Amino acid sequence: QVQLVESGGGLVHAGGSLTLSCAASRTSFSINRMGWYRQAPGKQRELVATITRGGTTNYAGSVEGRFTISRDNTKNTVYLLMNSLKPEDTAVYYCNGYHDVLQRDYWGQGTQVTVSS
């Protein structure tokens, strides 16, 4: 069983920056893709960004150019640097890891990001 623990959420003014971190409880080479999703009140959970163990990234169009996902495989940790934050980025952000062998998702508990205008 792999546990994902997020940190780094909070309240920030529009135009500000935050960095989220997600630490996995143990190394699992079968978790190739990790990423961040978010869910705003009344909306469905949506992809923000993903990164593979080899460093291939994918971003939602709404965050591309403002957010940067990175990963430290030695620390089993994935990061999300969020710049130029907008009020519409307000949501609960969830860390995700996909287990290739078990073909299942692992989720963190979520961390709140609030951007004030």
N, C-alpha and C positions, 0 to 999 in steps of 0.2 A: 504494500500500500504506500502510495506517495502522497504526502501532504504539501500543499502550497500555501505559503503565508505571505500576504501582501503587507506593505507598509508605505508610508509617504503621502497619503492623501491629506486633504485639508482645504482650507478656504484661501482663495487668492483673488486679487482684483483682475479684471480683464486686462490682457496684455502681459500678465505675469507668467511665471514658470513654476513647475513642480516636477519632481522626479519620483516615480513610483518604483518600488522594488518588490520582487517576488522570489522567495527562497524556497527551493524544493527540499523536502526532508532528507532525501538521500539521492545518490546518483542512480540514474536509470538510463542506460544507453538506448533503451527502447522508446524513450520520450524524445523524439527527434524535434518535433515542432512545439514551441511554446509561444504564448502570445497574451494579448490583452483584449478583453471585450468590455463593453460598457452597457449599462442599462439606465436610461433616464425614466423618471416617473411617467407611467402611462404608456411607455414605449417598449418595444421588444429589445432583447439583448442584441447588440450588434458588434461586429468585428471592428477592432481599432487597428491592431498590427500583430503580425506574427513573425517569428524568426526560427530558422532551423538550426540544428547543431552546427552546421557548416557556415552559418551566417547569412543565408538567403532570407531577405526580408520581404514583407508584403504589407501595404498600408491601405486603409480606407481612404477614399478620395478626399473626404472632409478633413483629414488630419495630415495628409501628405505635405511635406515641406515645413510643417510645424512640430510634429512629433518625431522622435527617433527611438527605435527599439534597439536594444543591445543585449548581449548575453555573455556571461562569464561561466564557461563550462567547468572550470576548476572549483567554482563556488556554488555550482548548481543554482545560479541566480540570473534572472532576467530583469531588465530595467526598461522603464519608459520615461524618456525625457520629454516633457511637454512644454513647449514655448508658445508665446503669442496666444495664450488661452483666451477663449471666448465664453460668454455665458452659456452658449449652446453645448459646450463641452461638459457642463454640469451633469454628473451621473455617478452611479456606483461602478467602479472599475474592478473587473474580475480578472485574475490571472488564470491562464489555462495551459494545460499540458496534454498532449495527445499521445497515448501509448500505442505504438505501432503494432505490437504483438497482440495485446489484449483488445485492441481496436476500441478503446474507450477514452473518454475525456476525464481529466481531473480538473477540479475547480478550487480556487481559493475562496475565502469567506467574503471577499469584497472590501473595497476601501472607498470612502466617499470623497469625491472631488467636487467642490463648489466654487464656481467662478462668478463673482459679483460684477455687475455693470457699473 
